[in-house]
Amino acid sequence: MDYMQRLGSWLGKHRSILVGIFYTAASQFVLAYLTLYIHAIYPVWSAPFWPASGAALAACILKGPWMLVGVYAGLTLPNLTLWSTNPGWLGCILPIGNVMETSMALFLLGKPWVRFDYRLRGVKDVGWFITLAPWLPAAFSAIFVQTFLLLAQIVPPNRYAGEVLVFWLGNSTGIMLVTPIILVWRDIFKFQWAGAKGRRILFLLGGVGLALLLLHASNLPNYLRMCSVLVVPFAVWGIWSTGFRGATLFCLLTSFIYFILDIS
């Protein structure tokens, strides 16, 4: 009875951490599953875009290093199921590379001389993030993972360098795109859309959406399609006028608009 009481007390005390680990693991599994669709377009072993890296770093920045447990657990399961052709021992080792990557990025951003503000309020914070978070951590992860794949004879020697490069760029891109979106827009429902900045974002998104629609509307006269050049000044003005918070959402939604139009 005393043991059960202590266990209940411990679970209650660490409930927030356990919930965070669960959601971190779930996000890693879901994003790894979605990456299968990228593999269908770009059929190599390494994904040219790995959003799970960005979600992992954001989770650790917001909830602490215990979220690394969720990173490992969430990526071990898809390694044992989605890519079930790999040996079981390899599926348990490969996620260590992602844990190393996230740990290194968290360590670099946490150095006292960096003074990193996870809310990304200033240009200094954006600069430190882009400089420290993606490149070196993703490089270590790429070399670690691809070396084990080479030893397991899954990646042939003539493909090793190319796979390292694709893996490195894919994880770096995931960190640069997904982490800022989570950090900056996690309280999106509290944003004052009726304010001046909110109205600018909505106006600019509407303008860019219309410009992209004209670009893809081949049945329209050329003089109307020429209006699509407005997408460039719209985008530049949008990023400079709405700040980093507006720019992240602006670029994200614009890319989705372009993707939808491109595949339709």
C-alpha positions, 0 to 999 in steps of 0.5 A: 500500500505504501508503495502504491501511495508513493507511486501515485504521489510520484505520478502526480508530481511528474504528471506534466513531464509524463504528458509532455513525453507522451505528446512528444512521442506521438508527434514523432510517430505521426510526423515520421508516418507523414514522411512516407509520402515524401519518400513516395516523391523522392525515393531514397532512404533518407528524407529530404525533409524531416519535420520530426527534428523540428518538433523534437527540438521545440518540445525540448525547448518548451518542456525540458530535456526529459522530452528526449525520452519521447523523441526516442520512443516516438521514433523507435516504433516507426523504425520497427513498424513503418520500415519493418524491413530493417533489423530490429536492433537497428530500429532501436539504434537509429533514433539515438542519432535523432536524440543526439541531434536534439540534445546538441541543439538544445545544449548550444542554444542553452549556452550562457553567452547565447542568451537565447529567447525561445519566443524569438522576439529579436533578430539576435535570437533568430540569428543564433537559432539559424546558426546553432540549431540546425547545421552541426547537430543534424550533421552528427545525426546524419553521420551516425545514422548513415554509418550504422545503415552502411554497417548493416549493408542497407545503404551501399558504399557508393550511396553513403555520401549522398545519403549523409547529405540528404539526411543532413539537409532534410533534418536541418530543414525540419529544424529551421522550418518546424521549430520556429513555427511551434515556438512562435505560433503555439499560442495562435488562438490568442493572437489578436487577428482583429489588430493591425498586424493581424489584418496585414497578415490576412490581407497579404495572404489573400493577395498572395493567394490571388496572385498564385491563383492567377499564375496557375490559371492557364485559361486566363488572358496573359495580361491577367496572369502577369499580375502574378508578379505581385507575389514577390513584393507581397511576400517581401512586404509581408515579411518586413511589415509583420515581423518574425511571427507574421513571417513564419505563418505567412510563408507557411500558408503561402507554401501550402497555397502554392502546393495545393495549386501545383498538384491540382 
